[in-house]
Amino acid sequence: MNAIEFPWLTAIILLPLVAALAIPLIPDKEGRTVRWYGLGVAFADFALMIYAFWYKYDFQSSTLQLVENYPWIPQLGLHWAVGVDGLSMPLLLLTGLINTLAIFAAWKVTTKPRLFYGLMLAMYSAQLGVFVAQDLLLFFLMWEIELVPVYLLISIWGGQNRRYAAIKFILYTAAASIFILIAGFAMAFSGDTVTFDMATLGMKQYPKTLELLVYAGFLIAFGVKLPIFPLHTWLPDAHGEASAPGSMILAGVLLKMGGYALIRFNVEMLPNAHVTFAPVLAVLGVVNIVYGACCAFAQTNLKRRLAYSSIAHMGFVLIGIASYTELGISGAVLQMVSHGLIAASLFFLSGVTYDRTHTLMMDKMGGMAKVMPKTFALFTIGSMASLALPGMSGFVGELMVFLGIASSDVYSSSFKVVVVLLSAVGVILTPIYLLSMLRQVFYGEQSQDLHLDAVISDVKPREIFITACLLLPIIGIGFYPKLATQTYDVKAVELAAHARQVLPVVAHQQPSSLYSRIFSAPTLATSQVESSINISE
């Protein structure tokens, strides 16, 4: 088999999983060999990913690339169908980077190290599968496989209330997955042909009611993962009890799976229903931003404050998806990449702080900048990125979303003004709760329980390296956003055009008060509407 025929994506997906299955065979009593093995496998897979995309991926093409399609279980219509495009490629690289660093961050794990690193690698493999699956059943399978390692990682290596948090996580996410299966089967069996191929499903014509119900089902399923208010309550508990490596993956990758799926399924495959639900997504995005920021300010637990911050930041993704503009959709993807890096760095540093203080309660910390100046500096940089300081990736992502929704010619001016102004409230609240967090932890009144005069070490070289690997791309993207946007610009243009092309048709067919008050689509020229209808027919 020559290099052209090499199954790159299959190798990238299966390498961590096969390596995880081999862990029980490794002779190791103390876990040292296993941790080097896990790190080596994760790094090798990340390197393979970079090589494949650098030499085999065309950044100027919006079509699926590195496509592989093999019959797997023909009786069920299940195919091993994988491919990558501008929407999935940056998220694959994000997954590879964060999982590799999370395994490196778990260097001190001594409890059941074989099981721990085996679960980390298996979860890594499933996450990659979600982003490249082009068969709906394969997507669902990868989505489900990823849940089990996360549940075990929280329930075994989590904090004091780990079992409650783990059970809550699995109940929410497993129940939501049912909607993926039901909605997927409804799409597959609709029409004259039965298929699970996602490209074919996207070209089918669905009855209006069915498409709306399918869209709602996917929105619930992916909204739990994103998370969207009020389906978010599992996240603060999971973050509050998960270990630092687990929180890095939860915030850095798992939340992005929800955003990716919303774009891939709801926008790309169900554009007619998206017209009805788009303003709902924008409103939910505003609620996420304001609600998440207000709840974050009320938290005294360090990781729970960061968790609610993640909920707020995911609101920008919803607004970008709803914008119907290239800039807005591009901003939503950049926000996912940016937040993945920022959240992973902050949750890792919160783990570093916990290792020294053995507490996550901010009112029990204080005065730590004197004994941990390097940690304070790194924490400050991460917090500045999270509050969207210019020169950081968070600023670029949020600015693109704001400009995308503000410049959209699809919505009425009053609707856009309300969305932008309320979102700006959340932006104002973000520096308040982040700066107050820094003040309480590093410059607050010293807690006598911490014994700061005793030996409390600052960040070590390994921890500095992990944080630097996350902060450098944050700063790089902030100063030169094209580092990230060039990987998906062409796809963002295609997605926006694909979503917009049905607007005149739907507006002509459904001239309801919803469109007259929120959308500008009904004001399009009659000739344009008729032309669009003829094209669709």
C-alpha positions as CSV (number, residue, x, y, z in Angstrom):
1,M,0.0,0.0,0.0
2,N,1.5,3.3,-1.0
3,A,1.3,6.6,0.8
4,I,-1.7,7.9,-1.2
5,E,-3.8,4.9,-0.2
6,F,-2.7,4.8,3.4
7,P,-5.9,5.1,5.7
8,W,-4.7,8.2,7.6
9,L,-7.9,8.8,9.6
10,T,-8.4,5.2,10.5
11,A,-4.9,5.0,11.8
12,I,-5.3,8.3,13.8
13,I,-8.6,7.0,15.4
14,L,-7.6,3.5,16.2
15,L,-4.0,4.0,17.4
16,P,-5.0,5.2,20.9
17,L,-7.6,2.5,21.2
18,V,-5.4,-0.4,20.2
19,A,-2.6,1.0,22.4
20,A,-5.1,1.2,25.3
21,L,-5.9,-2.5,24.8
22,A,-2.2,-3.4,25.1
23,I,-1.7,-1.7,28.5
24,P,-2.5,-4.8,30.6
25,L,0.3,-6.6,28.9
26,I,2.9,-4.0,29.9
27,P,5.1,-5.2,32.8
28,D,4.9,-2.4,35.3
29,K,4.2,-2.3,39.1
30,E,4.5,1.3,40.0
31,G,3.0,2.9,36.9
32,R,6.1,4.6,35.6
33,T,6.3,2.6,32.4
34,V,2.6,3.0,31.7
35,R,2.6,6.7,32.0
36,W,5.5,7.1,29.6
37,Y,3.7,4.6,27.3
38,G,0.5,6.6,27.4
39,L,2.2,9.9,26.8
40,G,4.2,8.4,23.9
41,V,1.1,7.0,22.2
42,A,-0.8,10.3,22.6
43,F,2.1,12.3,21.2
44,A,2.7,9.9,18.3
45,D,-1.0,10.1,17.4
46,F,-0.9,13.9,17.5
47,A,2.3,13.9,15.4
48,L,0.6,11.6,12.9
49,M,-2.3,14.0,12.8
50,I,-0.1,17.0,12.0
51,Y,1.8,15.1,9.3
52,A,-1.4,13.9,7.6
53,F,-3.0,17.4,7.5
54,W,0.2,19.2,6.6
55,Y,1.0,17.0,3.5
56,K,-2.4,15.5,2.6
57,Y,-5.0,18.2,3.4
58,D,-5.9,21.1,1.0
59,F,-6.9,24.2,3.0
60,Q,-8.5,25.8,-0.1
61,S,-11.1,23.0,-0.4
62,S,-14.4,22.9,1.5
63,T,-15.1,19.2,0.5
64,L,-14.4,16.2,2.6
65,Q,-10.8,15.0,2.4
66,L,-8.9,11.9,3.4
67,V,-12.2,10.1,2.9
68,E,-12.5,6.3,3.8
69,N,-15.6,4.2,3.4
70,Y,-15.6,0.5,4.3
71,P,-18.6,-1.7,4.9
72,W,-18.5,-2.7,8.5
73,I,-21.8,-4.3,9.4
74,P,-23.8,-4.4,6.1
75,Q,-26.8,-6.0,7.8
76,L,-27.3,-2.9,9.9
77,G,-26.2,-0.5,7.1
78,L,-23.2,0.5,9.3
79,H,-20.1,1.7,7.4
80,W,-16.7,2.8,8.6
81,A,-17.1,6.1,6.8
82,V,-14.7,8.9,7.9
83,G,-13.6,12.2,6.4
84,V,-12.3,15.6,7.4
85,D,-13.1,19.1,6.3
86,G,-12.6,22.7,7.5
87,L,-15.1,22.3,10.3
88,S,-13.6,19.1,11.9
89,M,-9.9,19.6,11.1
90,P,-9.1,22.4,13.7
91,L,-11.1,20.5,16.3
92,L,-9.2,17.4,15.6
93,L,-5.9,19.2,16.2
94,L,-7.4,20.8,19.4
95,T,-8.4,17.3,20.6
96,G,-4.9,15.9,19.9
97,L,-3.1,18.7,21.7
98,I,-5.3,18.8,24.8
99,N,-5.4,15.0,25.3
100,T,-1.7,14.8,25.0
101,L,-1.2,17.5,27.5
102,A,-3.8,16.1,29.8
103,I,-2.0,12.8,29.9
104,F,1.2,14.7,30.7
105,A,-0.7,16.6,33.4
106,A,-1.6,13.3,35.0
107,W,2.0,12.4,35.8
108,K,1.4,11.9,39.5
109,V,-1.5,9.5,39.2
110,T,-0.7,6.5,41.3
111,T,-4.1,5.0,41.9
112,K,-4.8,2.2,39.3
113,P,-2.5,3.8,36.7
114,R,-3.1,1.1,34.1
115,L,-6.9,1.7,34.1
116,F,-6.4,5.5,34.2
117,Y,-4.2,5.7,31.1
118,G,-6.2,3.0,29.3
119,L,-9.4,5.1,29.8
120,M,-7.6,8.3,28.7
121,L,-6.4,6.7,25.5
122,A,-9.8,5.0,24.8
123,M,-11.6,8.4,25.3
124,Y,-9.1,10.1,23.1
125,S,-9.9,7.6,20.3
126,A,-13.6,8.1,20.6
127,Q,-13.4,11.9,20.6
128,L,-11.4,11.8,17.3
129,G,-14.1,9.4,15.9
130,V,-16.9,11.9,16.7
131,F,-15.2,14.7,14.7
132,V,-14.5,12.6,11.5
133,A,-17.5,10.2,11.4
134,Q,-19.5,10.5,8.2
135,D,-22.0,7.6,9.0
136,L,-24.7,8.5,11.5
137,L,-24.5,5.2,13.3
138,L,-20.7,5.4,13.6
139,F,-21.1,9.0,15.0
140,F,-23.5,7.7,17.6
141,L,-21.2,4.8,18.5
142,M,-18.2,7.1,19.0
143,W,-20.4,9.6,21.0
144,E,-21.5,6.8,23.3
145,I,-18.0,5.2,23.7
146,E,-16.7,8.5,24.9
147,L,-19.2,8.7,27.8
148,V,-17.9,5.6,29.7
149,P,-14.3,6.7,30.2
150,V,-15.4,10.1,31.4
151,Y,-17.8,8.6,33.9
152,L,-15.1,6.3,35.3
153,L,-12.5,9.0,35.4
154,I,-14.7,11.2,37.5
155,S,-16.1,8.4,39.8
156,I,-12.7,6.9,40.5
157,W,-10.2,9.8,40.5
158,G,-12.5,12.6,41.3
159,G,-13.1,14.6,44.5
160,Q,-15.2,13.9,47.6
161,N,-18.5,14.1,45.8
162,R,-17.2,12.3,42.7
163,R,-19.9,9.6,42.6
164,Y,-22.8,12.1,42.6
165,A,-21.1,14.2,39.9
166,A,-20.3,11.1,37.8
167,I,-23.8,9.7,38.0
168,K,-25.3,13.1,37.2
169,F,-23.0,13.3,34.2
170,I,-23.9,9.9,32.8
171,L,-27.6,10.4,33.4
172,Y,-27.7,13.7,31.6
173,T,-25.5,12.7,28.6
174,A,-26.9,9.2,28.2
175,A,-30.5,10.4,28.3
176,A,-29.6,13.1,25.7
177,S,-28.0,10.5,23.5
178,I,-31.4,8.8,23.0
179,F,-32.5,11.9,21.1
180,I,-29.6,11.4,18.7
181,L,-30.7,7.9,18.0
182,I,-34.4,8.7,17.6
183,A,-33.7,11.7,15.4
184,G,-31.1,9.8,13.3
185,F,-33.5,6.9,12.6
186,A,-36.2,9.4,11.7
187,M,-33.9,10.9,9.1
188,A,-32.6,7.5,7.9
189,F,-36.0,6.0,7.3
190,S,-37.6,9.1,5.8
191,G,-38.2,8.9,2.1
192,D,-37.8,6.1,-0.4
193,T,-34.3,5.1,0.7
194,V,-32.9,4.0,4.0
195,T,-29.4,5.3,4.6
196,F,-27.1,6.4,7.5
197,D,-24.6,8.2,5.2
198,M,-24.6,11.8,6.5
199,A,-24.0,13.4,3.1
200,T,-27.0,11.6,1.7
201,L,-29.1,12.5,4.7
202,G,-28.2,16.1,4.2
203,M,-29.6,16.0,0.6
204,K,-32.9,14.4,1.5
205,Q,-36.1,16.5,1.5
206,Y,-38.0,16.1,4.8
207,P,-41.6,17.0,5.7
208,K,-41.7,20.3,7.6
209,T,-43.0,18.9,10.8
210,L,-40.5,16.0,10.8
211,E,-37.5,18.3,10.1
212,L,-38.5,20.6,13.0
213,L,-38.9,17.6,15.4
214,V,-35.5,16.1,14.3
215,Y,-33.9,19.5,14.7
216,A,-35.3,19.8,18.2
217,G,-34.1,16.4,19.1
218,F,-30.6,17.1,18.0
219,L,-30.7,20.5,19.8
220,I,-31.5,18.8,23.1
221,A,-28.9,16.1,22.6
222,F,-26.1,18.5,21.6
223,G,-27.3,21.2,24.0
224,V,-26.6,19.0,27.0
225,K,-23.0,18.5,25.8
226,L,-22.4,22.2,24.8
227,P,-24.1,22.9,27.4
228,I,-27.2,25.1,26.8
229,F,-29.3,26.5,29.6
230,P,-31.2,24.8,31.3
231,L,-29.4,21.6,30.3
232,H,-26.2,22.7,31.9
233,T,-26.4,21.6,35.6
234,W,-24.2,18.6,35.2
235,L,-21.2,20.6,34.2
236,P,-20.4,22.5,37.4
237,D,-20.6,19.3,39.4
238,A,-18.5,17.4,37.0
239,H,-15.8,20.1,36.9
240,G,-15.9,20.6,40.6
241,E,-15.1,16.9,41.3
242,A,-13.0,15.8,38.3
243,S,-9.3,15.8,38.5
244,A,-7.3,18.4,36.6
245,P,-6.7,16.2,33.5
246,G,-10.3,15.3,33.4
247,S,-11.4,18.9,33.6
248,M,-9.0,19.8,30.9
249,I,-10.6,17.4,28.5
250,L,-14.2,18.2,29.7
251,A,-13.8,21.9,29.0
252,G,-11.3,21.6,26.1
253,V,-12.9,18.9,24.0
254,L,-16.2,17.6,25.3
255,L,-18.0,20.9,25.1
256,K,-16.7,21.4,21.6
257,M,-18.3,18.2,20.5
258,G,-21.7,19.8,21.2
259,G,-20.9,22.9,19.2
260,Y,-19.4,20.9,16.3
261,A,-22.5,18.6,16.1
262,L,-24.9,21.6,16.1
263,I,-23.2,23.0,13.1
264,R,-22.7,19.6,11.3
265,F,-26.2,18.3,11.9
266,N,-28.6,21.2,12.6
267,V,-27.1,23.9,10.3
268,E,-25.6,21.8,7.5
269,M,-28.2,18.9,7.3
270,L,-31.4,20.7,8.4
271,P,-31.2,24.2,7.0
272,N,-35.0,24.6,6.6
273,A,-35.6,23.9,10.3
274,H,-32.6,26.1,11.2
275,V,-34.6,29.1,9.9
276,T,-37.2,28.6,12.6
277,F,-34.7,27.7,15.4
278,A,-31.9,30.3,14.6
279,P,-33.4,33.1,16.7
280,V,-34.0,30.6,19.5
281,L,-30.3,29.8,19.4
282,A,-29.4,33.4,19.5
283,V,-31.7,34.0,22.5
284,L,-30.3,30.9,24.3
285,G,-26.8,32.2,23.5
286,V,-27.6,35.4,25.3
287,V,-29.1,33.6,28.2
288,N,-26.0,31.4,28.5
289,I,-23.7,34.5,28.5
290,V,-25.6,36.5,31.1
291,Y,-26.7,33.5,33.3
292,G,-23.2,31.9,33.2
293,A,-21.5,35.1,34.1
294,C,-23.9,35.9,37.0
295,C,-23.6,32.3,38.4
296,A,-19.8,32.4,38.1
297,F,-19.6,35.5,40.2
298,A,-21.5,33.8,43.0
299,Q,-19.2,30.8,43.2
300,T,-16.7,30.4,46.0
301,N,-15.2,27.1,44.5
302,L,-12.5,27.9,42.1
303,K,-13.3,25.2,39.5
304,R,-17.1,25.8,39.7
305,R,-16.4,29.4,38.9
306,L,-14.4,28.4,35.9
307,A,-17.2,25.9,34.9
308,Y,-19.8,28.6,34.8
309,S,-17.4,30.8,32.9
310,S,-17.3,28.0,30.3
311,I,-21.1,28.0,30.1
312,A,-21.0,31.8,29.4
313,H,-18.4,31.5,26.7
314,M,-20.3,28.8,24.9
315,G,-23.1,31.3,24.5
316,F,-21.0,33.1,21.9
317,V,-20.9,29.8,19.9
318,L,-24.7,29.7,19.8
319,I,-24.9,33.3,18.6
320,G,-22.3,32.7,15.9
321,I,-24.2,29.7,14.7
322,A,-27.4,31.7,14.5
323,S,-25.9,34.6,12.7
324,Y,-26.2,33.4,9.1
325,T,-23.0,35.2,8.2
326,E,-19.5,33.9,7.3
327,L,-18.0,36.0,10.0
328,G,-20.3,34.8,12.7
329,I,-19.9,31.1,11.8
330,S,-16.1,31.6,11.6
331,G,-16.2,33.3,15.0
332,A,-18.1,30.4,16.5
333,V,-15.5,27.9,15.3
334,L,-12.7,30.1,16.5
335,Q,-14.4,30.6,19.8
336,M,-14.5,26.8,20.3
337,V,-10.8,26.5,19.5
338,S,-9.9,29.5,21.6
339,H,-12.0,28.5,24.6
340,G,-10.7,24.9,24.4
341,L,-7.1,26.2,24.9
342,I,-8.0,28.8,27.5
343,A,-10.2,26.6,29.6
344,A,-7.7,23.8,29.5
345,S,-5.0,26.1,30.8
346,L,-7.1,27.5,33.6
347,F,-8.4,24.2,34.8
348,F,-4.8,22.8,34.7
349,L,-3.6,25.7,36.8
350,S,-6.5,25.2,39.2
351,G,-5.2,21.7,39.6
352,V,-1.7,22.9,40.3
353,T,-3.1,25.2,43.0
354,Y,-5.1,22.4,44.5
355,D,-2.0,20.2,44.7
356,R,-0.3,22.8,46.8
357,T,-3.2,24.0,49.0
358,H,-5.5,20.9,49.0
359,T,-8.6,23.1,48.7
360,L,-10.6,24.7,45.9
361,M,-12.4,27.2,48.2
362,M,-11.3,30.7,47.3
363,D,-12.2,32.0,50.7
364,K,-9.7,29.5,52.2
365,M,-6.8,30.7,50.0
366,G,-5.2,34.2,49.8
367,G,-1.8,35.7,49.7
368,M,-0.4,33.0,47.4
369,A,1.2,35.4,44.9
370,K,4.2,35.7,47.3
371,V,4.9,32.0,47.5
372,M,3.7,31.1,44.0
373,P,4.6,34.1,41.7
374,K,5.0,32.0,38.6
375,T,1.7,30.3,39.1
376,F,0.1,33.7,39.6
377,A,1.7,35.0,36.4
378,L,0.4,32.1,34.3
379,F,-3.0,32.2,35.9
380,T,-3.2,35.9,35.1
381,I,-2.3,35.4,31.5
382,G,-5.0,32.7,31.2
383,S,-7.6,34.9,32.9
384,M,-6.8,37.8,30.6
385,A,-7.3,35.6,27.6
386,S,-10.7,34.4,29.1
387,L,-11.9,37.9,29.6
388,A,-11.1,38.7,25.9
389,L,-8.1,41.0,26.4
390,P,-7.0,42.3,22.9
391,G,-4.0,40.3,21.7
392,M,-5.5,37.1,23.0
393,S,-7.5,34.5,21.0
394,G,-10.6,35.1,23.1
395,F,-10.9,38.7,22.0
396,V,-10.8,37.7,18.3
397,G,-13.4,35.0,18.6
398,E,-15.9,37.1,20.6
399,L,-15.3,40.1,18.3
400,M,-16.0,38.0,15.2
401,V,-19.2,36.7,16.7
402,F,-20.4,40.3,17.6
403,L,-19.6,41.6,14.2
404,G,-21.2,38.6,12.6
405,I,-24.5,39.0,14.3
406,A,-24.5,42.8,14.1
407,S,-23.8,42.8,10.3
408,S,-26.3,40.1,9.5
409,D,-28.9,41.2,7.0
410,V,-31.2,38.3,8.0
411,Y,-32.5,39.7,11.4
412,S,-34.3,42.9,12.1
413,S,-32.3,45.8,13.6
414,S,-34.2,45.7,16.9
415,F,-33.5,42.0,17.4
416,K,-29.8,42.5,16.7
417,V,-29.6,45.4,19.1
418,V,-31.1,43.4,21.9
419,V,-28.8,40.4,21.3
420,V,-25.7,42.5,21.1
421,L,-26.5,44.7,24.1
422,L,-27.4,41.8,26.4
423,S,-24.4,39.9,25.3
424,A,-22.2,42.9,26.1
425,V,-23.6,42.7,29.7
426,G,-22.0,39.3,30.0
427,V,-18.7,40.6,28.5
428,I,-18.7,43.3,31.2
429,L,-19.3,40.8,34.0
430,T,-16.5,38.5,32.8
431,P,-13.6,40.6,34.0
432,I,-15.4,41.2,37.3
433,Y,-15.6,37.6,38.3
434,L,-12.2,36.7,36.9
435,L,-10.3,39.5,38.4
436,S,-12.0,39.0,41.7
437,M,-11.0,35.3,41.5
438,L,-7.3,36.4,41.1
439,R,-7.6,38.8,44.0
440,Q,-9.1,36.2,46.3
441,V,-6.7,33.5,45.5
442,F,-3.5,35.4,45.2
443,Y,-3.9,38.8,46.9
444,G,-6.7,38.2,49.4
445,E,-6.2,37.9,53.1
446,Q,-3.9,35.0,54.0
447,S,-5.6,32.0,55.4
448,Q,-4.0,30.5,58.5
449,D,-5.0,27.0,57.3
450,L,-2.7,27.2,54.3
451,H,0.6,27.5,56.3
452,L,2.2,29.6,53.6
453,D,5.4,29.8,55.6
454,A,5.8,26.1,55.1
455,V,7.2,24.6,51.9
456,I,4.7,25.4,49.2
457,S,6.5,25.0,45.9
458,D,5.8,27.1,42.8
459,V,5.1,25.6,39.4
460,K,7.7,23.1,38.2
461,P,9.2,22.8,34.7
462,R,6.8,20.1,33.6
463,E,3.8,22.3,34.7
464,I,5.3,25.4,33.0
465,F,5.7,23.4,29.8
466,I,2.1,22.2,29.8
467,T,0.8,25.7,30.4
468,A,3.1,27.2,27.8
469,C,1.9,24.8,25.2
470,L,-1.6,26.1,25.7
471,L,-0.8,29.8,26.2
472,L,1.5,30.2,23.1
473,P,-1.3,29.4,20.6
474,I,-3.7,31.6,22.5
475,I,-1.3,34.5,22.1
476,G,-0.3,33.5,18.6
477,I,-4.0,33.4,17.4
478,G,-4.6,36.7,19.2
479,F,-2.0,38.5,17.3
480,Y,-2.4,36.6,14.0
481,P,-5.9,35.0,13.8
482,K,-5.1,33.5,10.4
483,L,-3.1,30.8,12.1
484,A,-6.5,29.3,13.0
485,T,-9.0,30.8,10.6
486,Q,-7.2,29.7,7.4
487,T,-7.9,26.1,8.3
488,Y,-11.7,26.6,8.0
489,D,-12.4,29.9,6.1
490,V,-13.5,28.2,3.0
491,K,-15.8,25.9,4.9
492,A,-17.3,28.8,6.8
493,V,-18.2,30.5,3.6
494,E,-19.9,27.4,2.3
495,L,-21.8,26.8,5.5
496,A,-23.1,30.4,5.5
497,A,-24.2,30.2,1.9
498,H,-25.8,26.8,2.4
499,A,-27.8,28.1,5.4
500,R,-28.9,31.3,3.6
501,Q,-30.1,29.8,0.4
502,V,-33.3,28.5,2.0
503,L,-34.2,31.8,3.7
504,P,-36.2,33.3,0.8
505,V,-38.1,30.1,0.2
506,V,-39.1,29.5,3.8
507,A,-40.0,33.2,4.3
508,H,-42.2,33.0,1.2
509,Q,-43.9,29.8,2.4
510,Q,-44.3,30.9,6.0
511,P,-45.0,34.7,6.2
512,S,-45.8,34.6,9.9
513,S,-45.4,37.3,12.5
514,L,-42.1,35.5,13.6
515,Y,-40.5,36.5,10.3
516,S,-42.0,39.9,10.1
517,R,-40.7,40.9,13.5
518,I,-37.3,39.1,13.7
519,F,-36.2,38.3,10.2
520,S,-35.6,40.5,7.2
521,A,-36.1,37.7,4.8
522,P,-39.7,38.4,3.9
523,T,-38.7,41.9,2.6
524,L,-36.6,40.3,-0.2
525,A,-37.7,41.0,-3.7
526,T,-40.5,38.8,-5.0
527,S,-38.4,37.9,-8.1
528,Q,-35.6,36.7,-5.8
529,V,-38.0,34.6,-3.8
530,E,-39.5,33.0,-6.9
531,S,-36.0,32.4,-8.3
532,S,-35.0,30.6,-5.1
533,I,-38.1,28.5,-5.2
534,N,-37.5,27.5,-8.7
535,I,-33.9,26.6,-7.9
536,S,-35.0,24.5,-5.0
537,E,-37.5,22.6,-7.1
